[in-house]
Amino acid sequence: MEPSRQQAYLALIQQLLQCPSGEEPALLEAHRELLNAEFLATCEQVAQTLEERGDQNTALCLRNLATQLGCLHGVSCGSLMGVRTVLRLGDPRLRQSAKAVPDVHDPALRQLITDLHDTMEACSGAGLAAPQIGVLLRVVLFGCGGPNPRYPDAPPLPRTLLINPVLTPLGPERDEGWEGCLSVPGLRGRVSRWQRLRYQGIDGDGQPVDRCVEGFHARVVQHECDHLDGVLFPDRLSDPTAFGFIPELEAAGLIPA
Ligand SMILES: [Zn+2]
């Protein structure tokens, strides 16, 4: 991102956070040229920094603004069209079982895939499942092909779209690891997952996917596919005390700062 562009995004974010409630739409309207997916990604980065400093309220405000922005300007601002609101814990839609995709060539599925891509990118997510954007179909997307700002220490995963996934654990070994979720913002919890597994499914071109993976890759697949059955990571905590807000967990030395 160009430094001058980033400065302009940061200045607008600052104005948004300081402007009187209700005046945000006018302010955004006056800066239409800055309203794009890159701006949303910057909002998310700033929200994460605020969270790390313990300012959960401002982070939440900023995320809400960014979400509204995606909805309000989605029609007229092309690059935002695919950014959808991510449902949060408590929304009953996250608790339903998703249905198998009957036809991978359905045009509605193309739109869903674009929306998953754009939304995951705007939120810097490690993965996203269709139910998280309110679509009850068995489709998940994960991996950004490079380092992820939300999980800087994690190995990069190949960008993978998986339709109607089937997971088979390979061996009895399990790993403990900390997880977060775009639907559970600001929190992390320690979860036990199969260490190695095989996953099969269909990609966005209708081609078969069949991989044997382990470690972080296996964890992300299990986390995303859980969403298809209405399961979120707090349901699977290994220990209820190994769960909390990121700054508190960092201060306690439970997760790396
Ligand atoms: Zn999740």
Residues whose N, C-alpha, C, O or C-beta is under 5 A from the ligand:
A	BS01	ZN	G180 C181 L182
